[in-house]
Amino acid sequence: MKSGVARSLGVAALLCGCGASGEVTGGELRVPASSGPDAAVGSDAPITGPSTWTALYTDYFGPKGAASCTSSGTCHGDANQTGARKSRFICGSTESSCYDGIFAAELVPVGGSSDPSQVSLRFALRTAAGGSMPKASGFVFSESDLARIDAWIRTGAAR
């Protein structure tokens, strides 16, 4: 059995994907797809909730969200971070700035879409079939997670 320190270092190594070197890495399933922001590693507890922007930001994209766009400090927190430079998506530090950043980077069309599967945000999110985000959190979007995001896009992607 690994010591607590060795286990912590191993988990930290697995969770780091958007590194200080400027190199964006990752792409493999590292934590169960249904892990929520407060779920323990290895938990199968689904993230459930409404398909409103506030709920999606809290559950997925915000600093305490399962797929936090900013928590690593090298991804989408500001324009100087590697992820933002490569994608043009800046989540920033607030719910409002993240919402604005999604549209500024053209990840979701203004007014949403009747076919969310063709929206850039959907392509960016890691799924069993591909996708690439998030890199640093170790979270993988499940089909139920994507269904919540799809519902938000389909109903107009309102704030």
Backbone torsions as a table, in degrees:
resi	resn	phi	psi	omega
1	MET	NA	135.2	-178.6
2	LYS	-70.1	150.1	173.9
3	SER	-71.3	163.0	179.1
4	GLY	-58.5	-40.4	180.0
5	VAL	-66.7	-47.2	179.8
6	ALA	-61.6	-42.3	178.8
7	ARG	-62.7	-44.1	179.7
8	SER	-61.5	-43.3	178.7
9	LEU	-65.1	-38.8	178.2
10	GLY	-64.2	-43.6	178.0
11	VAL	-64.9	-43.5	179.4
12	ALA	-60.6	-42.1	179.6
13	ALA	-63.3	-38.1	179.7
14	LEU	-70.7	-32.0	-175.5
15	LEU	-83.6	-19.4	-178.7
16	CYS	-79.9	125.5	179.6
17	GLY	-136.6	-27.9	-179.5
18	CYS	-108.9	91.4	-167.2
19	GLY	-88.6	163.8	-179.9
20	ALA	-63.7	-21.3	-180.0
21	SER	-69.6	-12.5	-176.8
22	GLY	94.1	-6.5	179.7
23	GLU	-88.0	126.5	177.5
24	VAL	-92.6	123.7	-178.1
25	THR	-126.5	179.2	176.4
26	GLY	118.1	-167.9	176.5
27	GLY	124.7	-8.1	-179.9
28	GLU	-105.3	149.7	175.4
29	LEU	-63.5	120.4	-177.2
30	ARG	-119.1	-19.9	-179.6
31	VAL	-140.1	146.4	-179.8
32	PRO	-49.8	139.6	-174.9
33	ALA	-57.9	-26.9	-175.4
34	SER	-98.1	16.6	178.1
35	SER	-69.1	132.7	178.5
36	GLY	-98.5	178.9	-177.2
37	PRO	-61.5	-27.5	-179.3
38	ASP	-111.5	4.1	-178.6
39	ALA	-78.5	144.9	177.9
40	ALA	-75.1	151.6	175.6
41	VAL	-57.3	131.8	-178.8
42	GLY	95.1	-6.3	179.5
43	SER	-76.8	148.5	175.9
44	ASP	-109.4	16.7	-178.4
45	ALA	-68.1	120.8	180.0
46	PRO	-72.9	153.3	172.4
47	ILE	-88.7	119.4	-179.9
48	THR	-121.7	156.6	178.8
49	GLY	157.2	-179.4	-178.3
50	PRO	-72.6	166.2	179.3
51	SER	-101.8	48.0	175.0
52	THR	-99.3	158.0	179.0
53	TRP	-58.4	-44.5	-179.0
54	THR	-58.5	-44.5	-180.0
55	ALA	-67.1	-41.6	179.8
56	LEU	-65.9	-40.5	177.7
57	TYR	-62.7	-46.9	-179.6
58	THR	-63.5	-46.6	-174.0
59	ASP	-78.3	-32.8	-172.5
60	TYR	-121.0	-58.5	-164.5
61	PHE	-90.0	-28.6	-177.2
62	GLY	-68.4	176.6	-174.6
63	PRO	-60.7	-26.0	177.6
64	LYS	-106.7	6.6	179.5
65	GLY	-74.1	158.6	-177.3
66	ALA	-60.5	-32.1	-177.9
67	ALA	-114.5	30.0	-171.9
68	SER	-34.1	126.3	-179.1
69	CYS	-79.9	-12.1	-172.4
70	THR	-126.9	-10.0	-169.0
71	SER	-64.4	-27.2	-177.7
72	SER	-76.8	-19.6	-178.7
73	GLY	83.0	2.1	-179.6
74	THR	-129.8	5.6	-173.2
75	CYS	-105.3	-84.4	-171.8
76	HIS	-125.8	27.0	-179.1
77	GLY	-75.0	-36.8	177.2
78	ASP	-152.8	173.4	-173.4
79	ALA	-64.8	-19.1	-178.5
80	ASN	-87.2	-8.8	-177.8
81	GLN	-81.0	148.5	-173.9
82	THR	-53.0	-49.1	-178.6
83	GLY	-60.4	-40.7	179.4
84	ALA	-68.1	-40.7	179.1
85	ARG	-63.2	-38.2	-177.2
86	LYS	-78.0	-31.3	-172.5
87	SER	-110.9	-15.3	-172.0
88	ARG	72.1	1.9	179.2
89	PHE	-91.5	121.2	175.8
90	ILE	-119.1	114.9	178.4
91	CYS	-79.8	-34.8	-178.4
92	GLY	72.8	-158.8	-173.3
93	SER	-112.2	4.4	-178.8
94	THR	-132.7	162.1	176.5
95	GLU	-58.7	-41.6	-178.7
96	SER	-67.0	-43.6	-179.3
97	SER	-67.8	-34.1	178.3
98	CYS	-67.5	-43.5	177.4
99	TYR	-58.4	-49.8	-179.9
100	ASP	-61.4	-38.6	-179.4
101	GLY	-64.0	-35.8	178.5
102	ILE	-60.8	-40.7	-179.2
103	PHE	-80.2	-35.3	177.9
104	ALA	-63.1	-36.0	178.8
105	ALA	-86.0	2.8	179.3
106	GLU	57.8	37.5	176.4
107	LEU	-78.8	-26.8	176.7
108	VAL	-136.8	133.7	177.2
109	PRO	-69.9	144.7	175.8
110	VAL	-56.4	130.4	-178.2
111	GLY	88.7	0.3	177.9
112	GLY	78.7	-158.3	-177.5
113	SER	-158.5	144.1	176.5
114	SER	-75.8	-13.0	178.8
115	ASP	-127.3	80.5	-177.2
116	PRO	-58.1	-23.3	-179.1
117	SER	-65.1	-16.7	179.8
118	GLN	-100.1	8.3	-177.4
119	VAL	-90.9	138.9	-176.5
120	SER	-55.6	-37.8	179.3
121	LEU	-57.9	-40.5	-178.6
122	ARG	-63.2	-38.8	178.3
123	PHE	-67.8	-32.1	-176.7
124	ALA	-75.6	-25.5	-175.6
125	LEU	-80.9	133.3	-178.4
126	ARG	-66.3	133.1	174.5
127	THR	-136.3	175.3	178.4
128	ALA	-59.7	-28.2	-176.4
129	ALA	-91.2	-4.4	-178.7
130	GLY	145.8	-149.1	-174.8
131	GLY	87.6	171.7	-173.7
132	SER	-139.3	-4.4	-176.8
133	MET	-119.3	150.6	-2.1
134	PRO	-84.8	152.7	-179.8
135	LYS	-86.7	-48.2	-167.2
136	ALA	-87.9	-21.3	-171.1
137	SER	-84.0	-22.4	-175.7
138	GLY	83.4	-3.4	179.5
139	PHE	-81.0	144.9	174.7
140	VAL	-126.4	127.1	-179.7
141	PHE	-65.9	128.5	175.7
142	SER	-86.9	171.5	176.5
143	GLU	-61.4	-35.9	178.8
144	SER	-70.5	-33.6	175.3
145	ASP	-63.9	-47.0	-179.9
146	LEU	-64.6	-33.7	178.2
147	ALA	-63.5	-38.2	177.0
148	ARG	-64.0	-44.4	179.7
149	ILE	-66.9	-41.7	177.1
150	ASP	-58.6	-42.8	180.0
151	ALA	-61.7	-40.5	177.7
152	TRP	-62.8	-44.8	179.9
153	ILE	-65.3	-45.3	-177.4
154	ARG	-63.3	-31.8	-178.0
155	THR	-95.5	17.5	171.0
156	GLY	111.4	-4.6	177.8
157	ALA	52.6	44.7	-177.4
158	ALA	-77.8	155.3	175.7
159	ARG	-73.6	NA	NA
